[in-house]
Each structure stands twice: as structure tokens, then as C-alpha cells.
């Protein structure tokens, strides 16, 4: 087989394994219903499904979908007010009667006796055998209602299977690892491109600010982290105090909407600028190292941002590729999340320390830019022989503005 | 490297388009029915936004039933029952506004609605951009209101109504409305209000009593098909409208068919037209 043909076959296989139709195949296989069991009631404030009103299936649908999804998790608990919930096959025998609404998840319901309440099955059929009686309504969600002679006072409803994406969510194994990995990679690519666009915009319009934040990250990493962490702790209380102050001042009440918007924007800008500052710093360090080793290319902020962002995204590739593996996926996610949080915190701190890149107190720039004249640079050896005298060597120059 | 990238991208693209195609195919199914437990009367409202609507008589064991195939992304089924007034509202509502959706859909939505032939039926219908076929033959229709928007609607009385019907009202916007077998409807009074469009009122069927028709037409064409054995009187108020009925004697704004004096059954028509054209066709 020639190389081209092999590639075509590979593409075909990729398509087959990646296509939703293929991915959906296991769903059919999983149609077997689990063993009958009662669902314990959820604690106060837990997951509750009310079956009192079945007249609006569109509203009920997401709740039932969630119930089905969570029923496959260990420790599943659900409360049906005035009723019960069950997993698997359910029946009421001839001569038996049951009070209250009944929710049956992933199982059929066979009624021979009496039910005083509503009956709902999710991914299961309802059969109303002769002599059966339901005082309320019945709803088969993703199933059928077979009327074999039973009586129902209310409505008999059926609604089609769960939407494909909810079924997929209900059974995580339904998605092939390849599809999951492709989705994750696509998500990462989207994040990368978005940040890249913002980063390029920042380099284009706010290069000095970005460089100061970047230098602050490089020169005061620990201090930046401490400040960023403190900012995360204090941001909510500070915001609360601000709003309270405006409320107490009565006149300031009118300013609350503006204060809210301004605060949110400020935090967002600080986080974003800080993060891009971190990527810039990482990219700069890496690029300079590469250049020192003889690599070709020119050092510039665009390259730093691209390199830094690529590094950040690389952090998540482990999760993207192996996120579907039970333990390894969680570890990869956790590790990437922790490192990202660490760098975000440093970036936020650096953005705050440098007043969003307006002040270089902590940027390690002890020589004011105006001092970097051609004469100074010519007269001052940068490497090798130390300079005898450098302007302002023994005293700290005033901060850069 | 490039040799690997190209098939990879192809595969991703094919998988993505495959997903899109599958998602585009989904019409959701919903059905609702209420068993007949000896109810005497039923007031039914049908609200249907877009697609094909079929209405007719159902099995004796059910008071009403509806089967829907609908675009779940844009619409949601409606089935409301008010036990105090024995009123049911059936149909499809738009998810966006919670009202009758009129917007077009790529999906071919279908609603089949059936009513019990045993309970007196007070039926009210409102359809949007829909194609409706309503066969009321075999039902016990006590009153009827049909409102259509930009739709194509055919109302048929294929069998004689099982009881007297007090009134049948038709309101059509920019619609094509055909009502066939009004003689079977046993409605004392039929009224029609039309905006633009083509309307056919066919009075064929088994007449058991005299009937009245009030028709108001703005722009469009109204065709009246009347059995030749029925005596007809038409009173018109016209403005820029053409009305040249054959076989009628004119007295001012009143037209009388030649058999009016001898006919066993009579149809009185009050006609108000602006720019519409009215045609009378005789059925042998």
C-alpha cells in the first residue's frame, strides 16, 4: 500500500472512531436496565425532583436528565416530594396499592395495581395492565406507554429520548478517548489563539506597560506572588467595603453600578495583563537562553508572548491528551491547574506592584532610561572589565514613571 | 510532517461535520393523551407555530390525543389541562417567547391531534406558518374558531356533525383557506374575516336547516360553492369590489337566487368587501 493510501485509511479510521455515530454506539449496548433498587432521599437542600406537575415536560426534562446522569454515580440520592424514586424495574402487583409520586430511573414500570399519584419513567416503558389504576398522570421519558387496559385519571405522556449530548453526558464512557482528546485540544487551541490576539494587541498598544509587568515578574517573583495571593484574598472584602461605603454615603448610591462595572473591569484587566506579563517573562527568558546557545531569530515582545503562551498551553497538553484516563487525567489536570494558578497569582501581583505597568519600582530598572545615552553605553563596558564608575552606582536613582 | 497534518485536519473536519449533520436531523417526539371517562364536553385550544397540523376524530377511548414531532431547539410542546372547565390547550410554543412561534424552521414539524367523537367539542385553533388539514367529520362540534396567519388551511366536514353547532368563525390573515362540506357542519352561523389571500367556502353536504354566513373580505378572492338546491340571498356592501354573480336577481345591494322562493333550505349571506373579488359557483 502506498503512503498516500495509508494516510487515507488512517484518516478514515480517525473519522470513524471520532464520529458521533460511532461514539454513540455504546449507548445502545448500555440499554440493559440495572437491578431494581430504591434511591435514598437526599439530605436537606439536596437534589429534589418534584413530580407534582407533569404538564410542562420541557421544564421537567433537564431535571430528569440530571437525575439519570447522576443515578450512575456512587452515593446517588434524590428526593421526590411526597413520593419515591427508584432505579431499575418497578411494578405494583395486582391488589397492591401505593401512595405518592413515583420516579423510575433506567427501568420499566409494570402496573397491575393502584397508584395514587403521578408516575414518571426515565429511559423505560410504562405498561398499564388490565385492572391497573393511576389517579394522576404518567410520563415515559425516552420510553413508551403501553395501554393494555389500565385506567389513568390524568394525562398519558411520552417524550422522546434525551438529547444526544445529554445521553453522552450521562455516560462519560460513550465518548471515545480520541474525540475527548480532540475536543480538549480544540479548546486549548481556542484559548491559545484568544490570548495570543490579546497579547499581540497589548504588545502593539501597551508594550512599555507589558515590559514593566514582565520585568516585575522576573525581578520580584516572590513578592509578586505574595501580593497576588493577598489580592485574591482581599478582593471580595474590598469590593464589599467599597459598595458599603457608597451606600452609606447615600449620594454614592448612584455610583454603585459604575463602581461595580469599574471594579470588575479593573480586576479583569489586572489578571489578564498580569498573565500576559508572566508569559512575556517566560518567553523572554527562554528566547534569550536559546539565542545565547546560538539559535537564530530576533528577540522581540511578540516572540516572547508567543513562546510564553505556547509554554503555558503545553502545561495543559498532558490533560488534553490523557484527560480521559481516570487517575492520570485528574493528576494532569490538577498539576496544570496548580501551576496556572501560581503563575496567574504572580502575574496579578506583578500587575498590582507595577500599577498595571505604569511604575517600575520593582522592575529592576535601576538605571533611568534617560541615562542610557550613546555616550554612556559607549563608555560603559557591558561585559568583561567592570566599569570604574557608573553614574548613580552608589545611590538608588529615583523611581521611573 | 505535512503528510500527517493534512489527514489529521481532514479527520477532524469530517468528524466535526458528521456531528453537525447528526444534530441537524433530530426531531423530537412527544405524545399526550387523556382517557375518556364519560366527559360530556371538552373545550380545546390548539396553538401551532410552524409545520404540518392534522386534526381529526380519534379513538372512542380517548378524550383527546396529540402526537408531535418537533424541533426541540426552538419549540416546546404544550399540553395544559384545566379540569374545572374541561379545557385543554395543545400544540407547540416557541422556546424564545413562550408564545405561538411563527418563525420558519428547517425541520418538518408535524402535529396530529385527535378528539373524542363522544364529547361535545368547543374547538379553537390558532396556526402560524403552518399547513393544516382539519377534518371535523364525525365529531360532536358545538362551536369552532379558526385563526390562521400566513398559512394554508383546509377545514373539512367529511361527515355530518353529530350535533348542532352554534357558530363557526374563520379568521384568515395572508392565508389560503378552504372550508369544505359546510352543509355537514350544522352550524347556525358561519362568519369569515379575511385579510389577503384566497378563500373557498364550500357548502356541500347534508343540509338539515337554514344557515347564515357573514363574510368580510379586505383584499383577495372569495369563492362560494353552494348546492344548486339551496336558496341564496346575498346582501353586499362593496367598495371597489367586483361581484357579478350568475343566476341572481339584483334588488339594490341585495341579490337573490332564482330558486329562493321554492328552496327547502336557505343560505343568507352578508358580504362586505373592499378590494376583494367574490365568485359564486353552483354545485350540482
Interface residues (C-beta under 8 A of the other chain):
Chain A: X3 X7 X8 X10 X11 X14 X15 X18 X19 X20 X21 X55 X57 X58 X151 X152 X153 X154 X155 X156 X157 X158 X159 X160 X163 X164 X179 X182 X186
Chain B: X3 X4 X6 X7 X8 X10 X11 X12 X14 X15 X18 X19 X22 X23 X26 X28 X29 X30 X31 X32 X33 X34 X35 X37 X72 X76 X77 X79 X80 X81 X95
